[in-house]
Amino acid sequence: MRIGLVIERFRPLRGGADQWTLQFVRHLLAAGHEVHVVAQDFSPQTEPLAIVRHPLGLIRSPVRRAEAAERKLRGLALDVIHDMGVGWHCDVFEPHYGSRYGQWERKLRLLPFWLRPWKRAATRLLPRYRQLRHLMQRQFGDPQRTIIALSKMVARDFGRFHGVPGERIRLIYNGVDPKRFSPAHREAHRDGVREGLGIARSDVAYLFVGHDFALKGLASAIRAVGRLASERQAVRLMVVGGRRSRRHVRLARSLQLEDRVNFVGLAEDPVPYYSAADALVLPTFSDSCSLAVLEAAASGLPSVTTQFNGAAELLTDGVDGYVLADPSDDGQLADRLRRLLNPALRRRMGEAARRTALQHTFHRNCHEVLAVYRELMSRSRRRAA
């Protein structure tokens, strides 16, 4: 097949959508497909890929960016066009951030109650949000376009906020490579990473992986670790991803956690950090289907996350992880982290998490996406006949 993929910027270190697209491109190339990628720019990490690149250049306006992508795509003879959330000229639309409306609603929980009505008004009135509303109308409005939802939460958002009927939605959870992310790597990485960060062998190390620290609930994670530290528990927090946030550094300092919170920064390969960790903590306010939860599970780690993470639908609370109701409740979060101080419980939940991950592999993920492609091509042939 001649497949076109559209992504805002093809820079795999930026976040989950870019990382997923990199793995997907590799899968497509290995299967012999011709892959075209339309993006504003491409990072050096993508240079070895045998893809056809179609750079757009940096375009600030999301609507103009979508228009530029359409012009580029119309000149290509492609069998399938798969857009990751940029434009409207596509056969398959899979916004990895989910529904912007749904995300806006969940992000309101980051604000004080008195400020939430003002923020809602801003999303109706400000020019930037009006642009995004126009963009979304075109993205979701075509009745012939198939929409991929990364979780049931996202599928509900597509119906509630965008009026997309269920027959146009395909539910496909993210997947993980269980060979790349595996407990087998602990022996190679665990001691070295922990020694480099000053984490003792007896310390329980929680891992946070994410780029948008506020949205992913890093403040709650720091406060929860602070509660355990005040009880003289030997705990540490490794923060991987994003930029070093002054706000969160100040929070750690105010709680006297400078020697307990390690801000690692961007990591091209997160495997060593999963190997060094004892559990993942991701009290996110909004996440369509976190790759970090699946990567942690494949690495044999239990996760503590929230009901606002689509990946939580793959977990069984108390079996392979914990699912919290309120991302801002650091007391409840601390309670779950406290339970995971028990090494026997961590081991049992980690083994269950690994079994969960093996049911949601990246190979399965690719197989389901390609099944959608074949469905659309078959439908197109029937219409042509």
Secondary structure, 3 states (H helix, E strand, C coil): CEEEEECCCECCCCCHHHHHHHHHHHHHHHCCCEEEEEECCECHHHCCCCCEEEECCCCCCHHHHHHHHHHHHHCCCCCEEEECCCCCCCCEECCCCCCHHHHHHHHHHHCCHHHHHHHHHHHHHCHHHHHHHHHHHHHHHCCCCEEEECCHHHHHHHHHHHCCCHHHEEECCCCECCCCCCHHHHHHHHHHHHHHHCCCCCCEEEEEECCCCCCCCHHHHHHHHHHHHHCCCCEEEEEECCCCCHHHHHHHHHCCCCCCEEEEECCCCCHHHHHHCCEEECCCCCECCCHHHHHHHHCCCCEEEECCEHHHHHCCECCCEEEECCCCCHHHHHHHHHHCCCHHHHHHHHHHHHHHHHCCEHHHHHHHHHHHHHHHHHHHHHHHC
